[in-house]
Amino acid sequence: MKKIIMGAMVVLTMLSGQALAAGDAGAGEAKAAVCSACHGADGIAVIPGYPNLKGQNEQYLASSINAYKQGQRTGGLAAVMQAQASLLSDADIANLAAYYASLK
């Protein structure tokens, strides 16, 4: 019985990870114009101290943007990101994360 439960947990974990990575990179690219002012048109930051987004892990990017949106990230220029993130829907966030993760 334990093996069945553990197997089910592994499958559910794998499926939930794929659900988190369900963004549309094409839609994200269309939405990324505002991001490019600080993070560069190609995802390489144009301002020293700003993070590069190109090739970052999709789930990391989505969770980071959500943390700004929820006010969980503070300090530095977090207020700028909080304002930008507050304008994004969950789909926008997933799409942006997929776009920047797809850049190699």
N, C-alpha and C positions, 0 to 999 in steps of 0.2 A: 504494500500500500504506500509506503514511504517513497518508493521509486516512482510510482505513478504521480504522486503529488509533486515530487521534485522535477519530474519531466514536464509536467504541466506548467510549473513555475518558470522553467527555462524557456519553454515555447512562448509563454505570455511576455516574458522579458524581451525576447527577440522581436516579437510583434510590436511591442510598445516602442521600442527603439526605431523601428521602421516607420511607425506612425508619426514620430517626432520629426523625421527627415522627409516630410512629404511636401516640401515647398516646390514651387514652380520657378526655376531659374530665369526663364524668359520674362515672366511677370516681375520678378525681382530686379532684373536689369532695367526695366522700364521705370521702376520706382526709385532706382539708385541715384538719380541725378542730384538730389539734395545731399546725399551722403558724400558724393564726389568732391564737394567743396572742401572738405577736411580730409577725407580718406582717399582722395585721388580717383580719377576716372577709371583707373585700372585696379583699384583696391590697394594701391601703395600710397600711404599718407604723404601729403604734400606739405604738411606742417610738422616740424619737429615735435616729438612728444605725443603725437596722435598715433594710434595703433594702425598697423596694416591689417586690412580685412581679407586680402587676396589669399585664397587657399586655406583659410581657417576652417576648423571643424564646424559643420552646419549646426549641430546641436549646441555647441558652445556659443556660437553667434546668437542663436535664437534665445538661449537662456540669458545671455548678457543684455540683449535689447529688452527682454522682459523685465530684468532686474532694474534697468533704468526706468522703464515705464512704471513700475511699481514703487519707485523711490527707494529701492534697496541699495543702490550704488550712489555714494555721495563723495564729496571731495573733488578737488581739481575743477575740471570743467563739466562735472556731472550734470549741472543744471542745464547746460546746452543739450546734452544727450537726453535728459529727462523730458525736455520740451519737445524734441524731435520724436522721441519714442511715444509720447502721449498722443501723437497724431496718427500712429500706425495701428491697424487692425491686427488681429492674430494672423490672418492670412498674409498681410503685408510683411510681417516679421518673418514668417516661415519662408516667404518668397525671397526676401532680401538675404536671409541666411543661406538659402539654396544657391542663389546667384554668386555670392562672394565665395562660398565653398567650392563652386565649380571652376573658379578662376585658377589656372595653374601656371 
